[in-house]
Amino acid sequence: MQIHVDPGGYVPRFEHRQASAESAAPRDEPVETGARGGRGTLPGMAVGAALVLVAAVVVLPGARSWTAGPDDPSDAASRSALRDQSMLTLQAANMADEARRLLFPLLEVKRQQIALDMFLHATELSPDLSDGYAGAAQVQATLALLSVDPAQRSRLLELARDSAAQALRRAPDDVWPIAADAWVAAVEGRSDRALHRARTALKLAPENGYILDLVGISAIVAGNAGNAGNAGLAAEASDPGRERKGEGRFGANNIWGVSTLMLGRYADTVRAFELAPTVGAPVSAPSLIFLAIAHDHLGQPDRAHQLIGELNRTWPEFPTVFLIDRIFGNSPELARDLRDRLGRLGVSSALALPEGSR
């Protein structure tokens, strides 16, 4: 079998050929990997080819297969234009596109770090392309949200602001830099800017699954539970009935669950998080937390206690209180209600992230 990867692409083509005995014999010749060190770099060509093959064959749960190539004529035209600009520009765009598929579950720090390395490498391949900077800003803001070290958080936010500015400088009208800027502003606590930029992004790309996720999480973190319009924006962006274009794992189902919790639609919250495993949506400790809170609001404390018991057994060191305060810092009444209910339900409230997550 010969595996072909066309110039500028990551989609392999397979060709079966009849091998002679001589050509099929194993060789003892060393393989030159061409690996190079440095921040944000990827392994050499031998390892890179293996990653290409894995990426082509292994598709995340709930994701559409992308091995057949893009079926959107506008996307094909865009990639053709990038190829005309330079081979490295197309390679950088492809790498950024691959990395953005890794961004959910949002709270998996190692996943975010892998994506960040890919985005930074995309900026090295094509410094004039905005995609790598927009993706880097998105991840750096997420890591800042999850950081318990004030100095590290401050440094990550500084990097996120710079990356967002770099992306906007290169493509001020492109939706990804705008949406990434909204997320950075939300994590920083600049709610007005975050919500304004999020609404702009929603108007520009009402069916782009990646952008809809960014709009949703920006509205949740920037919003206030007393302002139904903010939580409503998150619910609008993550509505299960909304068409989503793009390939990969989206966080819309869980975003919808959190937004309905903020709006007091607890039955919808239960449906969202109980549906998550069946649709391939991210499942993590927060899924159990929000599901327990919704059941408690619905007058079902036994089920709520059962879920918190599962949380304490499965993730005993999960920093529940810390993340409640970070995610809902701009919704103080909701944060207080969540803390009170979780305390009554017996949640283990570690105040620091698990070792190795910083």
PyMOL commands that set and color helices and strands:
alter all, ss='L'
color gray80, all
select helices_A, chain A and resi 21-24+45-57+73-85+87-102+109-125+131-146+150-170+175-188+191-204+209-222+228-238+252-262+266-279+285-297+301-314+320-327+332-345
alter helices_A, ss='H'
color red, helices_A
select strands_A, chain A and resi 2-5+12-15
alter strands_A, ss='S'
color yellow, strands_A
deselect
rebuild
show_as cartoon
